[in-house]
Amino acid sequence: MAEPFLSIQHVRKSYGANTVVQDFSLDVEPGEFVSFLGPSGCGKTTVLRMVAGFEEPSAGKIVVGGKDITRLKPNQRNVGMVFQAYALFPNLTVAQNIAFGLKVAGMSKPDADRRVAEMLDMIKLPQMADRYPYQLSGGQQQRIALARAIAPKPKLLLLDEPLSALDAKVRVSLREEIRSIQKKLGITTIFVTHDQEEALSISDRIAVMYGGRAEQVGTPFEIYNRPATKFVANFVGTLNVLEGKVTDASTGKVQVNTQEVSLKGKLNGSKSGDTLSLALRPEAISLARQPGHDTSLSGEIAEVHFLGSVIRVRVGIGGNTVSLDTFNNSTTPPPVVGDKADISFSSGDMLVLH
């Protein structure tokens, strides 16, 4: 197996008695796009800042391209950084902002001018060279910040919530543009976000963080479909959680309210009488019994919300409430609150949360 391009090894960061990053380790392959995903205060930006050199780890080390960079200054790391707040120089034109790092590196003006023109073409803003930041939209400013970070050809690109200040439509188009540019350049990238949709849509892998730790690292498919912890399951996507009591651990039988369901395989580590939290994604559930679904539960329609193309239904099952979406069908009226209802799903889609 090839050596990782970036290796974060048992990194910890404390401010006095307050530890904000606890024993964080991650290997990133060359050209890989990895997102740090988590709520505010989980430590994701602190890890990024330690990789960039703006914070020094209290313990552990950071290796890039086989070289230990843990104690190097930011300007010695050959790392490009894009910040949440753009951080463009207001008194410099767009071209001068992009050329800033090239000038610091000692590149000749003709070469710098050619590189700036390449960058402006890459971000599709060649006509903006002589404008100032205040004359640009937020999306345009962030494109310029990206071009400035990439212009010196860094080994590693770090993006600290670069889209959070933008409106929803611009955010979607710019994240796709960032991913396209990253793939084209093949640059190893770390992307920090609290937005699960962003992380799921553009990442090769995601590190879900909570309390200064990586709760789970995996592909978007793995993170969403096979969450390793209760936090990951609840933080990524919408989740239904049912409380159940184990009736037979050897055959995976669990009682939900007064109804019994069978999970796939044994319930290792559990015994009869134990209470379990069972998770189901809304898209795994159907209203009424469907072919291929081997498990069903009976309940009562608790809420119905008409959302146009989709009807969101909540079904009460004893003390549990399950949410699911059905497509609007103009010939079929929506369910009625108070009606009896069956939900069905595959037992393989039900997860035990730990």
N, C-alpha and C positions, 0 to 999 in steps of 0.2 A: 504494500500500500504506500502511495506517495506521501511525502511529508506534508503536513498542513502548512499553508502559507502564513496564517496567523494562529498562534497558540497562546491562549490565556490560561495560565496555570495557577490554580489555587489562590486567586487574587482576593484580597480582603482590603476594605477601606473603613477606617474608624476616624471619627472626629471626637476626641476625648473618650468618654464612656459610650458614645453612640456609634454603633457599628452599622453602616448603611449597605455594605456589600460583604457577604459572608461566604468565603471559600468558593468562589465562582471559577469554574473551568470550562473552556470551550475551544475546540479546534475548528478552524475554518479553512476549507480547501481553496486552492487558487481559482479565482474567477467566480467564487460562490457569493450569492446574495443572501445574507442572514439578517433576520429582523429580531431585535430585542423588543418583546411585547409585554406590557404590564401596566398596572395602574400607577398614578402619580406616587412618588416616594418609594418605588420598589427597588431602585438602584440601577435601573437600565442606563440612564444618562451618566451616572457616576462611572460605570464600567467604560462607557464610550469615551469619557473625558480622560480616563486613565490610559486607554489605548492611544489617544491623541497626544498625551503628555501634559495636559492641563491640570491633572491631579496625579499625585504620586501614591502608589499602592502602599498600604501599611504592611502588607505581606504578599508573597507570591511574585510571579514574574510574567512578562509579556514578551513573546518572541515573534518577529516578523521576518519571513524569508530566511530562517535559521539564525538570525541575529537577535541577541537580547537587547531590547530597547527600553527596558523598564525605567532606567534612570536618565535616558536621553531627553534633551529639551525638545519641545514641539517642532522647532525648525530643523532638527537633526533627524527626523523620522520619515521624511518623504511621504507624508500623509495629507490627503485633501479632506477638508472639513466644511460641511454646509450646516449652518445654524438655523434655528427656528425663526429668528428675527432678521434674516437676510444678511445683516452686518455689512452692507455695502458702504463705501465711502461716499458721503453725500456731495462732496466737493469735486469728485472725479467723474468723468464721463463713463459710459458703459465700457468703452474700449479700454480706458485707463484702469477701471476696476479689474477687468479680466487680465490686463497686462501686469498688474501689481506684483504678483508672485514671480512672474518671469523677470521683471526688472530687478527684484531682490536677489534672484538667482544669478544675475549677471548676464542674461541673454541679450544679444545685440538687438538694437531697435528694429532692423529689417526682419530678423527672425521672429521677434516678438510680435510684430505687426502681422506676419503671416499666420502665426499661431492664433492670434486673436480672431483673425478672419475665419480660420477653420472652426474655432469655437462658436462664433456667431452663426455660421452656417449650420453647425451641428444642432444648435438649439433653435434654429429657424427664426432668428432675429437679426439678420444681417443689416437691416435698415436702421437699427437702434444704436449704432456705434457711437454717435455723437450726442446722444441724449444723456440726461442726468437721472439718477434714481427716482427723484420726485416726479418725473414725467412718465414713469412706468406704472403699470398695474402690479398688484402683489404677485401674481403668477409670473409676470415678466421679470420682476426683481429676483424671484427665486430661481428662475432659469439662468439669470446672469450670475447669481451666487454659485450655482452648480458649474457653470462654465469656468468661473474663476478658480474653483477648487480643482477642476480636472486639467486646466491649462498646463500646469507644470509636470504633467504625466506622473502623478503620485502612484505609489505601489498599492495604496490602500485608500478607499473612499469611505468617509464616515458622515452619516446624515443624521442630525439630531432633530427629530420631529419637524422636518422641513416643510410639511404641508399643513400643519395644524392651524396656521393663521389665515388660510385661504378658504374661500367658499366651496361648497360641496362639489359643484360641477368642475371647477378649476382643479380641485384636489384630485379628482378621478383622472382627468386628462394628463395632469402633470406626473402623477405616480406612474402611469403607463409610459410616459416619455422618459422618466428616470430609468425605468427598467429596460427600455429599449436601448438607451444610450449605454447603460451598464453592460448589457449583453454584447453590444457592438464593440465596446472597448475591451471587454473581458477583464474588467477591473474588480478585484475582491472588494466587497462592500458590506458594511454594517449599517443597518437602518433602524433607528429607534422610533417607536411609535406606541401610542396607547390605543390605537384604532385597530380592532381585530380584522376588519374587512381589508384595510390596507395591507396588513401583514399576510393574511391568507392569500391575497390576490397576486402579490409580486415576489414572494420569497421562495428561495430554494429550501431553506429551513427556517424554523422559528425557535427562539429561546423564550419561553414564557417565564417571566420573572415575578417573584412575590417575596416580600420581606428580605430583600438582598440576596436571594438564592434563585437558581434556575430550577423551577418546578419540573419542567420537561423541555427537552430539545428534540425536535423532529420535523418532518416535512409537514406542510399544511394539512395534507390528508391524514397523517398520523395524529397530529394535534387535535384536529376536529373530531375524527371518528374514534380515536382510541386515547382519550385523555387519561393521563397517568394518575392525576390527583383530583380531588373534589374541586379545588380552586381552578384548575385548568378547565375542567368540564363546565363550570359555571361562568368563567370569564370569557371563554371562546364560544361564541354562538349562543343560541337560545336553547334552554334545557328544561325538560320536565323532570322533577325529582319526586319519586314515589317512596314512601316509607313502607318497608315490608318486614315480615318476621320469618326467619328460616324455619321450615317444617321438616326438611330432610336435606342435609348438606351433601350427602353422597350422590343424590340425583339432581341437585340444584333446584329443589322445590322451595318456593317462597310464597307466603300468604300476604296479599295486599288487601287491606280491609278484611272482608270475609271470603275473598276469592283467591284461588291458588294459581300461580304461574310457574312455569318451569324454565330455568335459565340453561344456557348451553354449558354442559360439563359440571364438574363438582365445584362446590363452594369451599375451596381450600382455606383453612384457617377459621372457618365458621362452624358453629354447632347449632343444633335445634334450639330455638328460643331466642337466638341472637337477632337484633334489629339491624337491617341493612338499608342503605340509601341506594335506590335504583334509578338510573338515569335513562331518559329516552329523548332523542331529538324529535322536534315536531314533524319533520318531514318523513320520519320513519313510521308515523301513525296514520291510519286511515279511519274514517268514520264508517262504521259497518264492517262486516267481515269481507276480506279480500283474498283472492287466490295467492298462495305463497306465504300468507301470514298464518303462523301456527299457534298464535297466542291471542286471546281476547279478554277484555274486561268490560263489565256492564256498569253503566252509570246514568247520569241525567245531564241534559244540556243546561249549563249554568250561565253562559254568556254567548252572544252572537254579535260579531262586528262586521258589517259589510264594508269592504275596502276597495270595491270596484272589481278588479279581476280576481281578487282573492276574498274568501270569507273566513275570518278567524273565529274559531269555535273553542270554547272552554267547556270541558266535560268534568263534572264532579263525580269522583269515585270514592265514596266514604269521606274520609278526611283529606283526600288528595284532590287536586285539580290538575287536569291535563289540557295543554293547549295544542291545537293542530290547525293547519290551514287546508281549506278545500278550494278548488277552483270554482269560480262563479259559472253557473250553467243557466242560461236565460230561460230554459224550459223547466228547470227544477227549482222550486222555492227553497230558501235557506232553512236550516233547522229552526225549531221553535224552542225558546227557553222553557224548561220544565218537562220537555219530552224525554222519554227513555231513550238511551243510545248505547250502542256497543262500539268500542274502539278495538282495532286489531293491529297487530304488528308482528314482526319476526322476533322470536326469542333471542336470536343472535344480535339484535340491535339494542338489547337492554344491557346496560353497563352497570357494574357494581362499583360505587364510589368509595374510595378509602380516605 
